[in-house]
Amino acid sequence: MKKHGALFGVQLGLTLICCAFLIVPVCQSVLAGVTVNAFQGVSSGLTLRWVGEVWRLYSDTIFRSLYIGLACLAVCLVVGVPAAYFMVRMKSRWTKLLEELLVLPLAIPGLAIALGLLLSYGSFRDFRMSWGFILVGHVVFCLPFMVRSVAAVMAMIDLDALEEGAASLGAGFGRRFMNVIVPNCMPGIVSGALMVFTLSIGEFNLTWMLHTPLTKTLPVGLADSYASMRLEIGSAYTLYFFVLIIPLLTAMQWVGSRSVAKVATADLALSDLMEVPPMITADIQRESRGVPVVLQSCGKTFPDGTLALKPFDMTITAGQTVVLLGPSGCGKTTTLRIIAGLESPDAGGRVLFGDDDVTDVPIEKRNVGMVFQSYALFPNLTVSRNIEYGLRVRGDDVSKRGARVKEMLAMMQIEHLADRKVDQLSGGQRQRVALARAIAVRPRVLLLDEPLTALDAKLRDSLRGEIDLLLKRLGITTVYVTHDQGEAMALGDVVVVMDHGEVVQAGSPRDIYFNPANRFVADFIGTVNTLICPVLADRLQFPGGRELALSALEGVCGTGRSEVELFFRPEAISIVSQEAALLTGAVISASFLGQKTRLRVLLEGGARCILDAPGDQAFSIGDSVSFNVAPEGLRSLGGGRAC
């Protein structure tokens, strides 16, 4: 064990000195309240006389302070938590102004606030004579502390992800706010509650101005006792403050710390749910095939004028998996969010689920399942409660919820994680939980927004295969967003390639790969080599002088053209002798990748290309390499022209 050094000793000493500086006066004050004579101390003897005297004279002020403090806390909770949410969510110059106005009372002395309240509302006699008048002053003074504490925690969590995750499961705003936002902001709420209650109980300056002889509070009574009676009376008053208030503050903190756990284990534990027959795991039961999805003239322009998506039409067959593929900023996620109902298309755009026009239907009423890039799992809930959330929102009874949760846990092979919190899960486990939660509600459409991006390569490949198997067995209409070509090829029945807010090509993975519509698609999907070949009558001349008849290249037309641009993939070549080769070049670099060796080759004439040679063949820089490309492997961009 490492021994503590001199610095630790100094720090410990300073800490103990500070504690003593704060605690010793408090102990002295309390002790004075139970001694016969405060000036003589314990030597004068101990007595409870002064405690009884305080109770006889000022018990009403103690209780009045308690219920004013609790009432102030209740008002600050009801007003402050929504106000903090509004300020965090609605960032604008108006909310900035509101925030400045809200904290203004902190910069004004309590006496000035009290004077303003007297001038404004003092003419209402009944209100002025009630403890409600003091309550108003306390709320004005304490509310900023609640708002700032809650807003600070809200600013640290991803509100968008949590709300959209809950909305995708059918939760309306009220339910999202109370079941998701509030529990996850509980540390800020507890901190604000403790501060508000403490400030309200101990507030003197403002209360002294607002009180009447019949509405004295504990601090005012304490001041009166010190001013007009013996020191022992005031000290006994302090003793009441500690005996009554400290346990109450401790209880509030305990309740706050337990509230998150209570939400996480609401209703019954998973093991208490009605027993159901074992679910099928090896052969997943087939769900409803979902519905066809139709997008008509769907475009999106954001309020700042940014054109994120040009109007386009798309039809997705029921049960089909469509992958939206493209680089960042191409519009694929915007398209997904329009389908989900998280974004609205520009005027004239329509979204249909089967025969239902859902263009103006919010996400919570579309019956979609959504897996977000961040997963958007609820930190305050366990794995089983995350999966169950959408079922609870839909009003399923306990037995149905229990059956479905067990089915999803078994399907994803995460039964052992049922009672674990999501912050205790690995990335792959979170992905499984998010997928289980989205599928549990039996959605009409399943939407996945780059769900594997945050995972390492090996785990990503493994889960990609599992998702592919799952989607094929379930038959849910699925839209999957990714920028990974491998994911698109492995998962998509149809791949939609997007660039700069528009669809540039849609088709099967094979068609997209072998027949790209333009250079962008060819370059984005895998690796491509291009050759510019002069047309000599009915033949093409390749770099180095070798020729090939145009008739051997299906779909390539050279009529009326002086040259043709061809492309081929690295794997379409075969290494041959120089005499039999169509192309010859020099090796610039060679990378051994196991089953293949990737070569970078400089062709005769200066063109460069990338080749995949068999892994058992070794190459060195500068070696001459000769190869052929099968005629069916040579294609023109866009499929060529009809002759």
C-alpha positions in Angstrom: 0.0 0.0 0.0 1.3 3.4 -0.9 2.1 5.6 2.1 0.5 9.0 2.4 3.1 11.8 2.0 3.5 15.2 3.7 1.1 16.8 1.2 -1.7 14.5 2.3 -1.0 15.4 5.9 -1.3 19.1 5.2 -4.5 18.6 3.2 -6.0 16.5 6.0 -5.0 19.1 8.6 -6.5 22.0 6.7 -9.7 20.0 6.2 -10.0 19.2 9.9 -9.4 22.9 10.8 -12.1 24.0 8.4 -14.5 21.5 9.9 -13.7 22.6 13.4 -14.1 26.2 12.4 -17.6 25.5 11.1 -18.8 22.9 13.6 -17.5 24.2 16.9 -19.6 27.4 16.9 -22.7 25.3 16.1 -22.0 22.9 19.0 -21.4 25.9 21.3 -24.7 27.4 20.3 -26.6 24.2 20.8 -24.9 23.5 24.1 -25.8 26.9 25.4 -29.5 26.0 25.0 -29.3 23.2 27.6 -27.2 24.8 30.2 -28.5 26.8 33.2 -26.3 29.8 32.4 -24.8 30.1 28.9 -21.9 32.3 30.1 -20.8 29.8 32.8 -21.2 26.8 30.4 -21.6 23.2 31.5 -20.3 24.0 35.0 -23.6 25.8 35.7 -25.5 22.5 35.1 -27.7 21.1 32.4 -31.4 21.8 32.0 -34.3 21.4 29.5 -36.0 24.5 30.9 -35.2 26.7 27.9 -36.2 24.1 25.4 -39.6 23.9 27.1 -39.8 27.7 27.2 -39.2 28.0 23.5 -41.9 25.4 22.7 -44.4 27.2 24.8 -43.7 30.6 23.3 -42.7 29.8 19.7 -43.9 26.4 18.6 -46.2 28.0 16.1 -43.3 29.6 14.3 -41.5 26.3 14.0 -44.5 24.6 12.3 -45.2 27.7 10.2 -41.6 27.6 8.9 -42.0 23.9 8.1 -45.1 24.2 6.0 -44.0 27.4 4.3 -40.7 25.6 3.4 -42.6 22.6 2.1 -45.1 24.7 0.2 -42.2 26.7 -1.3 -40.5 23.5 -2.3 -43.7 22.2 -3.9 -44.2 25.4 -6.0 -40.5 25.4 -7.0 -40.7 21.8 -8.2 -44.0 22.3 -10.1 -42.7 25.5 -11.8 -39.0 25.2 -11.7 -38.5 21.7 -13.4 -40.6 22.6 -16.5 -39.0 26.0 -16.6 -35.5 24.5 -16.6 -36.6 22.0 -19.4 -38.0 24.9 -21.4 -34.8 26.9 -21.1 -32.6 24.0 -22.1 -34.7 22.9 -25.0 -35.8 26.2 -26.4 -32.4 27.9 -26.9 -33.1 31.4 -28.2 -32.5 35.0 -27.3 -35.9 35.0 -25.5 -34.9 32.1 -23.3 -31.6 33.8 -22.6 -33.6 36.9 -21.5 -35.9 34.8 -19.4 -32.9 33.2 -17.7 -31.5 36.6 -16.9 -34.8 37.8 -15.4 -35.1 34.6 -13.4 -31.8 35.0 -11.7 -32.4 38.7 -11.1 -33.7 38.2 -7.6 -30.3 36.7 -6.6 -28.6 40.1 -7.4 -31.2 42.1 -5.4 -31.1 42.2 -1.5 -34.0 40.3 0.1 -35.2 43.6 1.7 -35.6 45.1 -1.7 -37.6 42.2 -3.0 -39.8 42.3 0.1 -40.3 46.1 -0.4 -41.4 45.5 -4.0 -43.9 42.8 -2.9 -45.3 45.2 -0.2 -45.7 48.0 -2.7 -47.3 45.7 -5.3 -49.6 43.5 -3.2 -49.7 45.0 0.3 -53.1 46.6 -0.4 -54.7 43.2 -0.5 -55.3 43.0 3.2 -56.3 39.3 3.6 -53.4 38.2 1.4 -51.0 40.5 3.3 -52.0 39.1 6.6 -51.6 35.4 5.6 -48.5 33.2 5.5 -49.2 33.0 1.7 -47.6 36.4 1.4 -44.4 35.2 2.9 -44.6 32.1 0.6 -44.7 34.3 -2.5 -41.5 36.1 -1.4 -39.8 32.7 -0.7 -40.7 31.4 -4.1 -39.3 34.5 -5.8 -36.1 34.1 -3.9 -35.7 30.3 -4.1 -37.0 29.5 -7.6 -33.8 30.4 -9.4 -31.8 27.9 -7.4 -34.2 25.1 -8.4 -34.1 26.1 -12.1 -30.3 26.4 -12.3 -29.7 23.1 -10.5 -32.1 21.2 -12.8 -31.0 23.0 -16.0 -27.3 22.2 -15.2 -28.1 18.4 -15.1 -30.4 18.6 -18.2 -27.6 20.3 -20.2 -25.4 17.3 -19.5 -27.8 14.6 -20.8 -28.9 14.0 -24.3 -32.5 15.2 -24.1 -33.1 14.8 -27.8 -32.1 11.1 -27.8 -34.1 10.3 -24.7 -37.2 12.0 -25.9 -37.0 10.6 -29.4 -36.4 7.2 -28.0 -39.5 7.4 -25.8 -41.6 8.9 -28.6 -40.6 6.1 -31.0 -42.2 3.7 -28.5 -45.5 5.6 -28.4 -45.0 7.9 -25.4 -46.6 11.3 -25.6 -45.0 14.5 -24.2 -46.4 14.2 -20.7 -45.3 10.6 -20.4 -41.9 11.3 -21.8 -41.4 14.1 -19.4 -42.5 12.3 -16.2 -41.1 8.8 -17.0 -37.9 9.7 -18.8 -36.8 13.3 -18.4 -37.6 13.8 -14.7 -36.0 10.5 -13.4 -32.8 11.1 -15.4 -32.6 14.7 -14.0 -33.2 13.5 -10.4 -29.7 14.5 -9.2 -30.4 18.1 -10.2 -33.9 18.0 -8.7 -32.7 16.6 -5.4 -29.9 19.2 -5.2 -32.3 22.0 -6.0 -34.9 20.7 -3.5 -32.4 20.6 -0.7 -31.2 24.1 -1.5 -34.8 25.5 -1.8 -36.0 24.0 1.4 -32.9 25.0 3.4 -33.1 28.6 2.1 -36.8 28.9 2.8 -36.5 27.6 6.3 -33.6 29.9 7.1 -34.5 33.0 5.2 -34.7 36.1 7.5 -34.3 39.4 5.8 -37.1 39.0 3.3 -39.3 37.2 5.8 -38.7 39.9 8.5 -40.1 42.5 6.1 -43.1 40.4 5.1 -44.2 38.9 8.4 -46.9 40.1 10.7 -47.3 39.4 14.5 -49.4 36.4 13.5 -47.1 35.1 10.8 -43.7 34.9 12.4 -41.4 32.1 11.2 -38.6 30.3 12.9 -35.8 32.8 11.9 -37.8 35.8 12.9 -38.7 34.2 16.2 -35.1 33.3 16.7 -34.1 36.9 16.1 -36.8 38.1 18.6 -35.6 35.7 21.2 -32.0 36.9 21.0 -33.1 40.6 21.0 -35.6 40.5 23.9 -34.8 37.5 26.1 -31.9 35.5 27.5 -29.2 34.0 25.4 -30.2 30.5 26.5 -33.7 31.0 24.9 -32.1 31.8 21.5 -29.7 28.8 21.8 -32.6 26.5 22.6 -34.4 27.9 19.5 -31.3 26.9 17.5 -31.5 23.4 19.0 -35.0 23.0 17.7 -33.9 24.1 14.3 -31.3 21.3 14.1 -33.5 18.6 15.7 -36.3 19.3 13.3 -34.6 20.4 10.1 -31.5 18.2 9.8 -33.5 14.9 9.9 -36.0 16.3 7.4 -33.2 17.3 5.0 -31.6 13.9 5.4 -34.9 12.2 4.6 -35.4 14.3 1.5 -32.0 13.4 0.2 -32.6 9.7 0.9 -36.0 9.9 -0.9 -34.3 11.6 -3.9 -31.6 8.9 -4.1 -34.2 6.2 -3.9 -36.5 7.7 -6.5 -34.5 6.5 -9.5 -34.3 3.0 -8.2 -38.0 3.1 -7.5 -38.7 4.1 -11.1 -36.4 1.4 -12.4 -38.2 -1.3 -10.4 -41.8 0.0 -10.8 -44.7 -2.5 -10.6 -43.3 -6.0 -10.4 -39.9 -7.5 -10.8 -39.4 -9.4 -14.0 -39.3 -12.7 -12.0 -42.7 -11.8 -10.6 -44.4 -11.5 -14.0 -46.8 -14.3 -14.9 -45.0 -17.4 -16.0 -45.2 -18.1 -19.8 -44.1 -21.1 -21.9 -40.5 -21.1 -23.1 -40.0 -18.9 -26.2 -38.5 -20.2 -29.4 -34.9 -19.1 -29.7 -33.3 -21.0 -32.6 -36.3 -20.4 -34.9 -37.7 -17.0 -34.3 -41.4 -16.7 -34.7 -42.3 -14.7 -37.7 -43.9 -11.3 -37.1 -46.3 -9.5 -39.3 -44.6 -8.4 -42.5 -45.3 -4.8 -41.7 -46.6 -2.4 -44.4 -45.3 -0.8 -47.6 -43.9 2.7 -47.2 -44.3 5.3 -49.9 -42.6 8.7 -50.0 -44.0 11.2 -52.5 -42.2 14.4 -53.3 -40.4 14.3 -50.0 -37.9 17.1 -49.6 -36.6 19.0 -46.6 -35.5 22.6 -46.2 -34.6 23.6 -42.6 -35.7 27.0 -41.2 -32.2 28.5 -41.8 -32.5 27.8 -45.5 -30.4 24.7 -45.6 -31.6 22.3 -48.3 -31.0 18.9 -46.7 -33.1 16.8 -49.1 -34.3 17.4 -52.6 -37.8 16.2 -53.4 -37.9 12.5 -54.4 -40.2 9.5 -54.6 -39.5 6.1 -53.1 -41.6 3.0 -52.6 -40.6 0.3 -50.1 -42.3 -3.1 -50.4 -43.8 -4.6 -47.3 -41.2 -6.8 -45.5 -38.3 -5.3 -47.6 -35.1 -4.1 -46.1 -33.9 -0.8 -47.7 -30.5 0.6 -46.9 -29.9 4.3 -47.3 -26.2 4.7 -48.1 -24.0 7.7 -48.5 -21.5 10.0 -46.9 -22.2 12.3 -44.0 -24.5 15.1 -44.9 -26.1 13.4 -47.9 -29.6 13.4 -46.5 -30.0 9.7 -45.5 -30.7 10.4 -41.8 -33.1 13.2 -42.7 -35.0 10.8 -44.9 -35.2 8.3 -42.0 -36.4 11.0 -39.7 -39.1 11.9 -42.1 -40.3 8.3 -42.3 -40.2 8.2 -38.5 -42.1 11.4 -38.0 -39.3 13.2 -36.3 -39.1 15.7 -39.2 -41.8 16.9 -41.5 -41.3 17.0 -45.3 -41.6 20.3 -47.2 -45.0 21.4 -48.4 -46.4 18.9 -51.0 -44.4 15.9 -49.6 -46.4 12.9 -48.3 -45.5 9.8 -46.3 -47.8 6.7 -46.5 -47.8 3.5 -44.5 -49.9 1.2 -46.7 -53.1 3.1 -47.3 -52.6 5.4 -44.3 -51.3 9.0 -44.9 -49.1 9.6 -41.9 -47.5 12.8 -43.1 -48.9 14.8 -40.2 -49.0 12.0 -37.7 -46.4 12.4 -34.9 -43.9 9.6 -34.3 -45.6 8.4 -31.1 -48.7 7.5 -33.1 -47.0 5.9 -36.2 -46.2 2.6 -34.6 -42.6 2.5 -35.7 -39.6 0.9 -33.9 -36.4 2.9 -34.0 -32.8 2.1 -33.1 -30.8 5.2 -32.7 -27.0 5.7 -33.3 -26.7 6.5 -29.6 -29.2 3.7 -28.8 -31.2 6.2 -26.7 -31.7 3.7 -23.9 -33.1 5.1 -20.6 -30.4 5.2 -17.9 -32.9 5.1 -15.1 -34.4 1.8 -16.2 -33.0 -1.8 -16.2 -32.6 -3.8 -19.4 -36.0 -5.5 -19.0 -37.7 -2.2 -18.2 -36.2 -0.6 -21.2 -37.6 -3.4 -23.4 -41.0 -3.2 -21.6 -41.3 0.6 -21.8 -43.2 0.7 -25.2 -45.5 -2.1 -24.1 -46.4 -0.3 -20.9 -47.1 2.9 -22.9 -49.5 0.9 -25.1 -51.3 -0.3 -22.1 -50.6 -4.1 -22.4 -51.4 -6.0 -19.2 -48.7 -7.4 -17.0 -48.8 -11.0 -18.3 -48.5 -9.8 -22.0 -45.7 -7.5 -21.1 -43.9 -10.2 -19.2 -44.3 -12.7 -22.1 -43.0 -10.3 -24.7 -40.0 -9.1 -22.6 -39.0 -12.7 -22.0 -39.3 -13.4 -25.7 -37.1 -10.5 -26.6 -34.5 -11.3 -24.0 -34.3 -14.9 -25.4 -34.3 -13.7 -29.0 -31.3 -11.5 -28.3 -29.7 -14.0 -25.9 -29.4 -11.4 -23.1 -31.5 -13.2 -20.4 -28.7 -12.8 -18.0 -28.8 -9.0 -18.4 -32.5 -8.6 -17.6 -32.0 -6.7 -14.3 -28.8 -4.9 -15.2 -28.7 -1.1 -15.7 -27.8 0.1 -19.2 -24.7 1.9 -18.0 -23.3 -1.5 -17.0 -23.5 -2.9 -20.5 -21.0 -3.1 -23.3 -21.6 -1.5 -26.7 -22.7 -4.7 -28.2 -25.1 -5.5 -25.4 -26.6 -2.0 -25.6 -27.2 -2.5 -29.3 -29.0 -5.8 -28.6 -31.2 -4.1 -26.0 -32.0 -1.2 -28.3 -33.0 -3.6 -31.0 -35.1 -5.7 -28.6 -36.9 -2.6 -27.4 -37.7 -1.5 -30.9 -39.0 -4.9 -32.0 -40.9 -5.6 -28.8 -43.8 -3.3 -29.8 -44.4 -5.1 -33.1 -43.8 -2.0 -35.2 -45.2 -1.6 -38.7 -41.8 -0.2 -39.8 -38.4 -0.7 -38.2 -35.9 2.1 -38.5 -32.2 1.9 -37.7 -29.9 4.9 -37.8 -26.3 3.7 -38.1 -26.7 1.4 -35.0 -23.2 -0.3 -35.4 -21.1 2.8 -35.9 -19.8 3.0 -32.3 -18.7 -0.7 -32.2 -15.3 -2.1 -33.0 -14.8 -3.8 -36.4 -15.0 -7.4 -35.3 -18.1 -6.9 -33.1 -19.7 -4.8 -35.9 -19.2 -7.7 -38.4 -20.7 -10.2 -36.0 -23.7 -8.1 -35.1 -24.3 -7.3 -38.8 -24.7 -10.9 -39.5 -27.1 -11.4 -36.6 -29.2 -8.4 -37.6 -29.4 -9.7 -41.2 -30.6 -13.1 -39.9 -33.1 -11.5 -37.5 -34.6 -9.2 -40.2 -35.1 -12.0 -42.7 -36.8 -14.2 -40.1 -39.0 -11.4 -38.7 -40.0 -10.0 -42.1 -40.5 -6.4 -40.8 -40.4 -3.5 -43.3 -37.0 -2.0 -42.4 -35.1 1.1 -43.4 -31.4 1.1 -42.4 -29.1 4.1 -42.5 -25.4 3.6 -42.9 -22.3 5.0 -44.5 -20.6 1.6 -44.5 -20.7 -0.1 -47.9 -20.2 -3.5 -46.3 -23.3 -3.1 -44.1 -25.3 -1.9 -47.1 -24.3 -4.9 -49.2 -24.9 -7.4 -46.5 -28.2 -6.2 -45.2 -30.1 -4.5 -48.0 -32.6 -6.0 -50.4 -32.5 -2.6 -52.0 -29.6 -0.1 -51.6 -30.4 3.6 -52.1 -27.2 5.6 -52.7 -27.5 9.3 -51.8 -25.3 12.3 -52.4 -25.9 16.0 -51.6 -29.5 15.6 -50.7 -30.6 13.5 -53.6 -30.9 9.8 -54.6 -28.4 9.0 -57.3 -29.1 5.3 -57.7 -31.4 2.7 -56.2 -31.2 -1.1 -56.9 -30.1 -4.4 -55.5 -26.6 -4.6 -54.0 -25.3 -6.6 -57.0 -26.7 -4.1 -59.4 -25.3 -1.1 -57.5 -21.9 -2.8 -57.3 -21.6 -4.0 -60.9 -23.6 -1.3 -62.7 -23.0 2.0 -61.0 -25.0 4.9 -62.4 -22.1 7.4 -62.3 -18.6 7.9 -61.0 -19.7 8.9 -57.5 -21.5 5.6 -57.0 -18.6 3.6 -58.6 -16.1 5.3 -56.3 -18.3 5.1 -53.1 -19.2 1.4 -53.5 -16.0 -0.5 -53.1 -12.8 0.2 -55.1 -12.9 0.9 -58.8 -10.3 1.3 -61.5 -10.9 3.4 -64.6 -9.4 3.2 -68.1 -9.7 5.6 -71.0 -9.6 3.6 -74.1 -9.4 5.1 -77.7 -11.9 3.6 -80.2 -10.3 2.3 -83.4 -13.1 1.3 -85.7 -14.8 -1.6 -84.0 -12.1 -2.2 -81.4 -10.8 -0.6 -78.1 -7.2 0.1 -77.5 -5.9 -0.4 -74.0 -2.9 1.2 -72.3 0.2 -0.6 -73.7 -1.4 -1.1 -77.1 -3.4 -4.3 -76.7 -6.8 -4.3 -78.4 -10.2 -5.9 -77.7 -13.3 -6.1 -80.0 -16.2 -3.8 -78.9 -18.5 -6.7 -79.6 -16.9 -8.6 -76.7 -18.0 -6.0 -74.2 -21.7 -6.2 -73.4 -23.5 -2.9 -73.1 -20.5 -0.8 -74.2 -21.0 1.2 -77.4 -18.3 3.1 -79.2 -20.2 4.2 -82.2 -19.5 7.8 -83.0 -17.1 8.2 -80.1 -13.4 8.7 -80.1 -12.8 7.1 -76.7 -14.7 5.1 -74.0 -14.3 5.2 -70.3 -14.3 1.7 -68.7 -14.1 0.6 -65.1 -13.3 -2.7 -63.4 -13.0 -3.9 -59.8 -9.7 -5.1 -58.3 -11.0 -8.6 -57.8 -12.1 -9.0 -61.5 -8.5 -9.5 -62.7 -6.4 -12.7 -63.2 -2.6 -12.7 -63.2 -1.3 -14.2 -66.5 1.9 -14.4 -68.5 2.9 -11.2 -70.4 2.1 -12.9 -73.8 -1.5 -13.6 -72.8 -2.0 -10.3 -70.9 -4.4 -7.5 -71.8 -2.5 -5.1 -69.5 1.0 -4.8 -68.0 2.4 -2.6 -65.3 4.9 -2.1 -62.5 4.1 -2.8 -58.8 4.2 0.5 -56.8 3.2 -1.2 -53.5 2.1 -4.6 -52.3 0.0 -5.3 -49.1 -0.5 -8.9 -47.9 -4.1 -9.2 -46.6 -4.3 -12.9 -46.0 -6.4 -14.4 -48.8 -5.4 -11.7 -51.2 -2.5 -9.4 -51.9 -3.5 -5.9 -52.8 -1.3 -4.3 -55.4 -1.0 -0.7 -56.6 0.2 -0.8 -60.2 1.5 1.8 -62.6 0.3 0.8 -66.1 2.1 1.6 -69.4 1.0 5.0 -70.4 0.9 6.4 -66.8 -2.5 5.2 -65.6 -2.7 3.6 -62.1 -4.9 0.9 -60.8 -5.5 -1.4 -57.8 -5.4 -5.2 -58.2 -6.3 -8.1 -55.9 -3.9 -10.9 -56.6 -4.1 -14.3 -54.8 -2.6 -14.2 -51.3 -0.2 -17.1 -52.1 1.6 -15.0 -54.7 4.4 -12.6 -53.5 5.2 -9.3 -55.1 7.9 -6.7 -54.6 8.0 -3.1 -55.5 9.2 -2.7 -59.1 8.1 -6.2 -60.2 6.3 -6.4 -63.6 2.8 -7.7 -63.3 0.7 -8.8 -66.3 -3.1 -9.4 -66.0 -6.3 -9.9 -67.8 -9.8 -8.5 -67.1 -12.7 -10.8 -68.1 -14.9 -9.1 -70.7 -17.9 -9.2 -68.3 -15.7 -7.4 -65.7 -15.2 -4.4 -67.9 -18.1 -2.0 -67.8 -18.9 1.5 -68.7 -20.3 3.9 -66.2 -24.1 4.1 -66.3 -24.3 0.9 -68.3 -23.0 2.4 -71.6 -25.2 3.4 -74.5 -27.4 1.5 -76.8 -25.9 1.3 -80.3 
